[in-house]
Amino acid sequence: MKYIPPGQTGSIVGVQPRYENFIGGKWLPPAVGEYRVDLSPATARPICEVAESTPEDVELALDAAHAAKDEWGEKSAAQRAAVLNKIADAIDEPPAAARCSSRRRRRRGRSSS
């Protein structure tokens, strides 16, 4: 498989042009409004812009976490486990393009035997 950098047509990795901070279930711009360029570790070329977070953003995130703590703590262990397992499944699931590519490779392998 040929490497195609994130954000380019044909890449298995989709990216947005800019990412903000995800705080309290919402995408929020950084407190000071600054962004930095995120570079690809493979090519050292820009992929997108990400929020340049400051201590103010960290405080907002901590406030959101503290606000969510009580509701999360009221859930049963089984409910919390279900949420965490769903997150783990999403992490383990390959991107759609990779799944399609994998299926094509398996089909070719079967037809050639």
Phi, psi and omega in degrees: 000133180279137179287127174238121184302150178306141177088352178259153180305130179095350178287146177278355181248118177265139178224152173271159178295331183212140177240137176257186178277136176263104186228127177062032179080011181227150172275120183237140176294154178297149184306321181264000175075016181257147179232158175231158180279133176261127184259147174290130177291340181278326187237347185063020176261154180299139174254311184196182173253144177232154180301134173269092186285149182235176176305328178297319178294321178297318178297319177299317179295319178295319177300317179295319180295317178296322179293326181278341186304312184295315180298317179296318181293335179282344179286150179289164178301322180295320179294317179295319179298320180298318178296313181294323177294323178296320176296314179299319178297319179295322178293319182287336183287123178291157177302154183307317182297323179290323178297317180297316180298319180296319178297318179298318180296319179295318179298315179299319180298320180289320184288338182271353181263000000 
